[in-house]
Amino acid sequence: MLSELQIADFRAALLEWFDRHQRDLPWRQTTDPYAIWVSEIMLQQTRVTAVIPYYERFLNRFPTHSALAAAPEADVLAHWAGLGYYYRARNLQSAAKQMQSDGGFPTSYEAIRALPGVGEYTAAAVASIAFQLPHASVDGNVLRVLSRVCEDDTDIGSGSGRRHFGNLAEAMLDRSRPGVFNQAMMELGATICLPTNPQCLVCPVSAGCRARIAGRQNDLPVNRKPAKTVRINRTVFWIEQHDRVLLWQRPASSRLMPGFWELPERLQLPAALPGRKMGAFRHAITFHDYRFEVAEAFLPNEPFPKEPFRNELGTCQWVPLAELERLPASTILKKARRVVMKHLTKEESKRAVAVAGIARNT
C-alpha cells in the first residue's frame, strides 16, 4: 500500500496527464446519465473503437430511456447487432422500462446497481461520472494499474484478489473528482499501462510505480487462472433462390441471442446437400476461436418449401436478401454474407475474363 503522500502525488500526476491527453470520446462530451450508462454497457467486453459507431447510431435512434423503453425489441436488437453479447441489449431495454416506471434515471449508486445488467463496476462508473458520487470503478485496466503501481502480486483472477484491489482503489480514489479519476485510471490502463510492453517511458506516474522501479512491470498483474483458447470448426449453409436466402431464427426460449437470425448448419438441416465452398472466416467469442466455412447447399426435397418449417432448434424460412439489413442478424450471418458477396464477385470477374477471351478468339 502506498503512503498518503505517495497517493496524493499519484492522483495529481494522473489527473494532470488526463486533463491534457484524454482521448476525445463521444460519451465524454455529455453529462446525461442515460448516455453515459449506454456507453458503459456497450464497453463491457468490447473495444472502444468498435463501440463508437454503435453508440452514436444507438443514441440517434433511442435518445432517451423513454424512447428505448417504447421501442420494439427487434429494433433494439437490430441496432445492437454486431456488438455481441446480446443479453446486454435486452437488459438495457428492461432497465429503461424500469426507469420509465420509476419516473426517471436513478441517482444513487445502490439504485443504479439494482438495474438489470449492472454490476459493481458499471454502477460505480455511472454514479461517479454522471453524479460525482465517490465510488471507485475497477475493471481489468484498473486492476493492472493498481497491481503495478503498488507492486502487488495478489491474484487478480480470484474473488478475494478482486476485493483486495477494490479496497485499494477506494483508498486511492480522488473524492473531489471521482468521475474524472475513474476515467483517468481506465485511460491509463488502456493506452499506457498495457498488458504487454507497457509504455513506462511516457507514463505520467512511472516515477512512483513500484513495479517499474523493481523492473517487474512485465510480471504483473498476476492471474493464476488464464483462460485457454478453444478452437472450433463449423460450417454454415448458404441456400439461395429467387433473391431469397434460407435462414433460421433462434426461438424466444433460446439462452443465446433469442430472436436473432442465423444461417442454418447441419443441426438445422440434417438432409442438406453441401456444394461448393464459398470461403471462410474467423469469429472470436471470449476464449473460443471459431473458424466458419461457408458452403453452398441444396435441399433434397425440391421444390423448396414455401412456408416456414420448424424443428426444436428454431424456425427456418426464406428471407428476401433485401430484408437482411432490417433484421436482427447475427455477426456470423453478416460475416458469412460478406464472404458470399466476395465469392460471387470473383466468380463474376472470372466469367467476364472468360467471355472476353472467347470474343478475342472468334
Secondary structure, DSSP 8 states (H G I E B T S, - for coil): ---HHHHHHHHHHHHHHHHHH----GGGG---HHHHHHHHHHTTTS-HHHHHHHHHHHHHH--SHHHHHHS-HHHHHHHHTTS--THHHHHHHHHHHHHHHHTS---SHHHHHTSTT--HHHHHHHHHHHH--------HHHHHHHHHHTT---BTTSHHHHHHHHHHHHHH--TTSHHHHHHHHHHHHHHTS-SSS--GGG-TTGGG-HHHHHT-TTT-SB-S-----EEEEEEEEE-EETTEEEEEE--TT-SSSTT-EE---TTT-TT-EEEEEEEEEEEEETTEEEEEEEEEEE-SSSS--SS-EEETTEEEEEEEGGGGGGS-B-HHHHHHHHHHHHHHHHHHHHHHHHHHHHHHT-
